[in-house]
Amino acid sequence: MTKSRLASLLGSLALLGLFLVTFAASRRLWCRFCPMGMISGIFNRGGMLELRKDALRCNGCGTCAEVCPMDIDVVRRETVDRDVGSYDCVLCLRCVEHCPRDGCLGLHHAGLPVLESRFR
């Protein structure tokens, strides 16, 4: 085996190892690089669907950030803007499903509520 082939093989193995470690350490990492995710993220911010938060009802428990498969923290942190959507959000609505406060989080379509958080 020549030196250039060996160097190429070692470089490829190092890159593969880096990807494997990164994918093992992060949840749904591919969704951050996938072209479909990027395109849907652009439409998330300009579409008729909107993830809204009533900051007065929020107790800051952080459950929304814990259950988010995309590791989005803006829902928990936002205290002023009602629209808490993000380019990275895939609208899985786990934050709404797990929110312990009635009516704190909700999905709205054209300004009308579709789904709101309910304490179980």
Secondary structure as GFF3:
##gff-version 3
##sequence-region A 1 120
A	DSSP	alpha_helix	3	25	.	.	.	ID=ss1
A	DSSP	alpha_helix	30	33	.	.	.	ID=ss2
A	DSSP	alpha_helix	35	46	.	.	.	ID=ss3
A	DSSP	beta_strand	49	53	.	.	.	ID=ss4
A	DSSP	alpha_helix	63	67	.	.	.	ID=ss5
A	DSSP	alpha_helix	74	77	.	.	.	ID=ss6
A	DSSP	alpha_helix	94	98	.	.	.	ID=ss7
A	DSSP	beta_strand	105	109	.	.	.	ID=ss8
A	DSSP	beta_strand	112	116	.	.	.	ID=ss9
###
